[in-house]
Amino acid sequence: MPQGRNLPLQPATLSMPASDSWLDTLPVDFYDQLADTLNLHGMAALELLSRPATPATARLRQLITLDVATVQRLNTIENQPQLLTMLRQEPLALYDLLLLGRLVLETSQAAPVLAFVRQSMQDITAAQLNQVLAYCHQASAMVLGLLEEHVAAPADTASLGLHRLAVEEAFAEFLASQPAIEQPVAHLRPLPPQLHIMRLALLLAVSLPQDTDHPFAQAVQALPHLQPGALEPLITRLGQAQAHEPLTLNMPEVVQLYQALQVCGMVFVSDLMSQIGLEDAFPTISDEERRATEPAPASNREAVGSIVSGFTQWVQQNFPDNPEIAQARQQVLALADKL
């Protein structure tokens, strides 16, 4: 993903002259008005096109004049002369960049882009980000409309408007092919020791030796929810999470944390860590973090046990009849017999 420019926290008012000679009469600050829109839409288009090609994206890629290299080149525009040159030489590429970026930003496919913006601008509030998105949405709509008046359509297409409809239809087909997005079912604000143990539990689940003959480790490795590939997104999320900050979880993530914490708890109350050689690789809670728990436990084992027990009780209280939790619990109970 390209490095973002500084997005405006107080969007300016976008203006355009009404003139037939549109390139010659563009305002001298036209690039300044569009810089952040180009940047954000470029990031969105690049995020989508950087994904591996699939049958679901084949028609979309055939319709647009973009590939990763073209988007990267468009993302280097940084002044008015460069923008005018692009509008003269490759207006359709710029049109498709704004169109595809706009489609991405209007859907859940924008999540990686918005996460990048939040990470790179840590002081930006949700309201300010919404202001930026609204401004860029308005700006891209204006430029798309302007280009549709003055730029020739691709071959075999009567107008840019019809080209736009075809791209929007292909994008809708792409969205329909995507797996349903799991909705959040939990909203947490973990304390430092809780977040620490959550991270440790996930890492422990994927760090058990593959070549061990210990039945417990083998049983953990067989659990579908604790496969390394399945845990990787949550490991990444928790690695970026901040203590005391909101943390949303969907049901698969709740199940993953539930099982991983149970595994972590079993490991730390047994001597399995020393048996499989992981004792030094997984330091537990620091004295400072341990003092942050309420009430303060007397040992690291008690600290881990307290956090695991607390999360387990929270899951059972909030999802008492959930079949996924019930199945996960049965799998955990079966693990206990392997220690």
HELIX and SHEET records of a PDB file:
HELIX    1   1 PHE A   30  LEU A   49  1                                  20    
HELIX    2   2 PRO A   55  LEU A   63  1                                   9    
HELIX    3   3 VAL A   68  LEU A   74  1                                   7    
HELIX    4   4 GLN A   80  GLN A   89  1                                  10    
HELIX    5   5 PRO A   91  LEU A  105  1                                  15    
HELIX    6   6 SER A  108  ALA A  110  5                                   3    
HELIX    7   7 ALA A  111  SER A  120  1                                  10    
HELIX    8   8 ALA A  126  HIS A  150  1                                  25    
HELIX    9   9 LEU A  160  SER A  177  1                                  18    
HELIX   10  10 PRO A  192  SER A  207  1                                  16    
HELIX   11  11 PRO A  215  GLN A  221  1                                   7    
HELIX   12  12 PRO A  224  LEU A  226  5                                   3    
HELIX   13  13 PRO A  228  GLN A  240  1                                  13    
HELIX   14  14 MET A  251  VAL A  269  1                                  19    
HELIX   15  15 LEU A  272  GLN A  275  1                                   4    
HELIX   16  16 ASP A  287  ARG A  291  1                                   5    
HELIX   17  17 ASN A  300  ASN A  318  1                                  19    
HELIX   18  18 PRO A  323  ALA A  336  1                                  14    
SHEET    1   A 2 PRO A 184  LEU A 188  0                                        
SHEET    2   A 2 LEU A 247  ASN A 250 -1                                        
END                                                                             
